[in-house]
Amino acid sequence: MGMAKVTRNYQITLPKDARKLFSINVGDTLLVSLREEGLVIKKFEENVINEAAGTWKKVKDSVEYVRGMRAEYEKRAKRLGI
């Protein structure tokens, strides 16, 4: 890859090979995450948000739904000895 220098406005220019490899274009949104080894920058795919939209429509009570998921996990963990 390449190196990027931080400007006085805390901006960076992504190296050309990285932009080409990950198809990053003007106007794209990048997700910056903190990891133990440092920063990770990924191209944010908006279709992930659109695909997830409406997935909770069938759930009447989200608190009860999450409690049920936790109970299922606890049963599996107990069965597996975790």
Residue frames as a rotation matrix with the C-alpha (Angstrom) as fourth column:
MET 1
0.584 0.812 0.000 0.00
0.812 -0.584 0.000 0.00
0.000 0.000 -1.000 0.00
GLY 2
-0.097 -0.599 0.795 1.21
0.452 -0.738 -0.501 3.49
0.887 0.311 0.343 0.67
MET 3
-0.564 -0.131 -0.815 1.47
0.810 -0.280 -0.515 6.15
-0.161 -0.951 0.264 3.32
ALA 4
0.272 0.672 0.689 -0.80
0.605 -0.676 0.420 9.09
0.748 0.303 -0.591 4.06
LYS 5
-0.817 -0.558 -0.146 0.14
0.493 -0.544 -0.679 12.26
0.300 -0.627 0.719 5.90
VAL 6
0.170 0.870 -0.463 -2.33
0.977 -0.209 -0.034 14.00
-0.127 -0.447 -0.886 8.22
THR 7
-0.256 -0.194 0.947 -2.92
0.496 -0.867 -0.044 17.64
0.830 0.458 0.318 7.24
ARG 8
-0.973 -0.153 0.175 -3.51
-0.048 -0.606 -0.794 20.50
0.228 -0.780 0.582 9.67
ASN 9
-0.213 0.964 0.157 -7.28
-0.954 -0.240 0.181 19.87
0.212 -0.111 0.971 9.33
TYR 10
-0.391 -0.059 0.919 -6.72
-0.531 0.830 -0.173 16.19
-0.752 -0.555 -0.356 10.31
GLN 11
0.761 0.597 -0.254 -7.46
-0.531 0.348 -0.773 15.02
-0.373 0.723 0.582 6.78
ILE 12
-0.296 -0.833 0.468 -5.64
-0.154 0.525 0.837 12.31
-0.943 0.176 -0.284 4.84
THR 13
0.242 0.285 -0.928 -5.44
-0.968 0.005 -0.251 11.41
-0.067 0.959 0.277 1.16
LEU 14
0.589 0.020 0.808 -5.77
-0.166 0.981 0.097 7.70
-0.791 -0.191 0.582 0.52
PRO 15
-0.535 -0.837 -0.117 -3.05
-0.358 0.099 0.929 6.24
-0.765 0.538 -0.352 -1.68
LYS 16
-0.153 0.472 -0.868 -4.15
-0.987 -0.124 0.107 5.62
-0.057 0.873 0.485 -5.28
ASP 17
-0.703 -0.148 -0.696 -3.55
-0.330 0.934 0.135 1.86
0.630 0.325 -0.705 -5.13
ALA 18
-0.899 0.430 -0.081 -5.79
0.263 0.383 -0.886 1.56
-0.350 -0.818 -0.457 -2.04
ARG 19
-0.294 0.820 -0.492 -8.54
-0.607 -0.558 -0.567 3.60
-0.738 0.132 0.661 -3.71
LYS 20
-0.248 0.152 -0.957 -8.39
-0.912 0.297 0.283 1.39
0.327 0.943 0.065 -6.80
LEU 21
-0.891 -0.204 -0.406 -8.19
-0.102 0.961 -0.258 -1.90
0.443 -0.189 -0.876 -4.89
PHE 22
-0.741 0.618 -0.264 -11.23
0.523 0.284 -0.804 -1.11
-0.422 -0.733 -0.533 -2.71
SER 23
-0.367 0.594 0.716 -13.16
0.759 -0.253 0.600 0.89
0.538 0.763 -0.358 -5.33
ILE 24
-0.028 0.282 -0.959 -13.25
0.790 -0.581 -0.194 4.02
-0.612 -0.763 -0.207 -3.17
ASN 25
-0.260 0.056 0.964 -14.66
0.808 -0.534 0.249 7.01
0.528 0.844 0.094 -4.99
VAL 26
-0.939 -0.023 0.343 -15.44
-0.099 -0.937 -0.334 10.64
0.329 -0.348 0.878 -4.21
GLY 27
-0.175 0.925 0.337 -18.44
-0.836 -0.320 0.445 10.80
0.520 -0.204 0.829 -1.89
ASP 28
0.147 0.184 -0.972 -18.02
0.190 0.959 0.211 7.29
0.971 -0.216 0.106 -0.45
THR 29
0.611 0.083 0.787 -18.27
-0.727 -0.336 0.599 6.91
0.314 -0.938 -0.145 3.32
LEU 30
-0.176 -0.741 -0.648 -15.44
-0.096 0.668 -0.738 5.20
0.980 -0.068 -0.188 5.20
LEU 31
0.896 0.445 0.014 -15.82
-0.106 0.183 0.977 3.54
0.432 -0.877 0.212 8.58
VAL 32
-0.166 -0.967 0.195 -12.94
-0.458 -0.100 -0.883 4.06
0.873 -0.236 -0.426 11.02
SER 33
0.873 0.428 -0.233 -12.65
-0.038 0.537 0.843 1.49
0.486 -0.727 0.485 13.83
LEU 34
0.117 -0.819 0.562 -10.25
-0.973 -0.208 -0.100 1.14
0.198 -0.535 -0.821 16.71
ARG 35
0.821 0.015 -0.571 -8.53
0.014 0.999 0.047 -2.19
0.571 -0.047 0.819 17.12
GLU 36
0.831 -0.544 -0.119 -5.81
0.238 0.155 0.959 -3.38
-0.503 -0.825 0.258 19.43
GLU 37
0.014 -0.881 0.474 -3.30
0.912 0.205 0.355 -3.17
-0.409 0.427 0.806 16.58
GLY 38
-0.878 -0.327 -0.349 -4.42
0.207 -0.917 0.340 0.33
-0.431 0.227 0.873 15.53
LEU 39
-0.171 0.823 -0.542 -6.94
-0.602 -0.523 -0.604 2.01
-0.780 0.223 0.584 13.27
VAL 40
-0.649 0.092 0.755 -8.88
0.573 0.712 0.406 0.10
-0.500 0.696 -0.515 10.62
ILE 41
-0.410 0.504 -0.760 -10.50
-0.607 -0.773 -0.185 1.98
-0.681 0.385 0.623 7.74
LYS 42
-0.660 0.293 0.692 -13.19
0.558 0.807 0.190 0.20
-0.503 0.512 -0.696 5.70
LYS 43
-0.883 0.468 0.032 -15.49
-0.268 -0.560 0.784 1.30
0.385 0.683 0.620 2.94
PHE 44
-0.646 0.730 0.223 -18.99
-0.219 0.103 -0.970 1.63
-0.731 -0.676 0.093 4.41
GLU 45
-0.920 0.389 0.047 -21.52
0.208 0.383 0.900 -0.31
0.332 0.838 -0.433 2.38
GLU 46
-0.684 0.702 0.195 -24.92
-0.716 -0.598 -0.359 1.36
-0.135 -0.386 0.913 2.70
ASN 47
-0.108 0.687 -0.719 -26.73
-0.589 0.538 0.603 -1.69
0.801 0.489 0.346 1.33
VAL 48
-0.715 -0.166 -0.679 -26.02
0.395 0.705 -0.589 -3.44
0.576 -0.690 -0.439 4.65
ILE 49
-0.897 0.426 -0.121 -28.17
-0.154 -0.556 -0.817 -0.83
-0.415 -0.714 0.564 6.40
ASN 50
-0.342 0.805 -0.485 -30.89
-0.935 -0.241 0.259 -1.11
0.091 0.542 0.835 3.77
GLU 51
-0.336 0.172 -0.926 -30.94
-0.179 0.954 0.242 -4.91
0.925 0.247 -0.290 4.03
ALA 52
-0.831 -0.040 -0.555 -31.28
0.503 0.370 -0.781 -4.73
0.236 -0.928 -0.287 7.81
ALA 53
-0.824 0.554 0.122 -34.05
-0.567 -0.804 -0.179 -2.14
-0.002 -0.217 0.976 7.69
GLY 54
0.067 0.987 -0.144 -37.36
-0.922 0.117 0.370 -3.59
0.382 0.108 0.918 8.83
THR 55
-0.429 -0.278 -0.859 -35.96
-0.112 0.960 -0.255 -6.78
0.896 -0.013 -0.443 10.33
TRP 56
-0.984 0.070 -0.164 -37.49
0.172 0.130 -0.977 -5.95
-0.047 -0.989 -0.140 13.71
LYS 57
-0.577 0.817 0.027 -41.00
-0.709 -0.517 0.481 -5.23
0.406 0.258 0.877 12.33
LYS 58
0.082 0.630 -0.772 -42.28
-0.116 0.775 0.621 -8.67
0.990 0.039 0.137 13.32
VAL 59
-0.576 -0.352 -0.738 -40.97
0.670 0.314 -0.673 -8.30
0.468 -0.882 0.055 16.89
LYS 60
0.436 0.848 0.301 -43.66
0.428 -0.490 0.759 -6.89
0.791 -0.202 -0.577 19.18
ASP 61
0.975 -0.149 0.163 -41.55
-0.213 -0.445 0.870 -6.48
-0.057 -0.883 -0.466 22.31
SER 62
0.468 -0.862 -0.196 -37.83
-0.315 0.045 -0.948 -6.04
0.826 0.506 -0.250 21.69
VAL 63
-0.141 -0.514 0.846 -36.90
-0.979 -0.052 -0.195 -6.46
0.144 -0.856 -0.496 25.37
GLU 64
0.488 0.401 0.775 -38.63
-0.544 0.834 -0.089 -9.85
-0.682 -0.378 0.625 25.56
TYR 65
0.957 -0.167 -0.237 -37.06
-0.138 0.459 -0.878 -10.86
0.256 0.873 0.416 22.25
VAL 66
0.099 -0.988 0.120 -33.55
-0.613 -0.156 -0.774 -10.11
0.784 0.003 -0.621 23.53
ARG 67
-0.066 -0.067 0.996 -34.25
-0.949 0.312 -0.042 -11.90
-0.308 -0.948 -0.085 26.82
GLY 68
0.842 0.435 0.318 -35.36
-0.304 0.871 -0.386 -14.95
-0.445 0.228 0.866 24.83
MET 69
0.700 -0.659 -0.276 -32.18
-0.223 0.165 -0.961 -14.84
0.679 0.733 -0.031 22.76
ARG 70
-0.171 -0.784 0.597 -30.08
-0.881 -0.150 -0.449 -14.67
0.441 -0.603 -0.665 25.93
ALA 71
0.272 0.361 0.892 -31.96
-0.765 0.643 -0.026 -17.58
-0.583 -0.675 0.451 27.49
GLU 72
0.993 0.075 -0.096 -31.37
-0.120 0.720 -0.683 -19.67
0.018 0.690 0.724 24.35
TYR 73
0.296 -0.955 -0.032 -27.67
-0.460 -0.113 -0.881 -18.81
0.837 0.276 -0.473 24.47
GLU 74
-0.162 -0.342 0.925 -27.45
-0.987 0.061 -0.150 -19.75
-0.006 -0.938 -0.348 28.15
LYS 75
0.703 0.467 0.536 -29.08
-0.455 0.875 -0.165 -23.13
-0.546 -0.128 0.828 27.42
ARG 76
0.888 -0.410 -0.209 -26.62
-0.016 0.425 -0.905 -23.81
0.460 0.807 0.371 24.58
ALA 77
0.059 -0.920 0.386 -23.65
-0.687 -0.318 -0.654 -22.67
0.725 -0.227 -0.651 26.64
LYS 78
0.106 0.056 0.993 -24.68
-0.915 0.397 0.075 -24.90
-0.390 -0.916 0.093 29.53
ARG 79
0.919 0.314 0.240 -25.17
-0.189 0.883 -0.430 -27.85
-0.347 0.350 0.870 27.17
LEU 80
0.717 -0.695 -0.058 -21.74
0.074 0.158 -0.985 -27.27
0.693 0.702 0.165 25.60
GLY 81
0.557 -0.486 -0.674 -20.05
0.829 0.286 0.480 -26.70
-0.041 -0.826 0.562 28.97
ILE 82
-0.158 -0.587 0.794 -19.01
0.555 -0.718 -0.420 -23.14
0.817 0.374 0.439 28.24
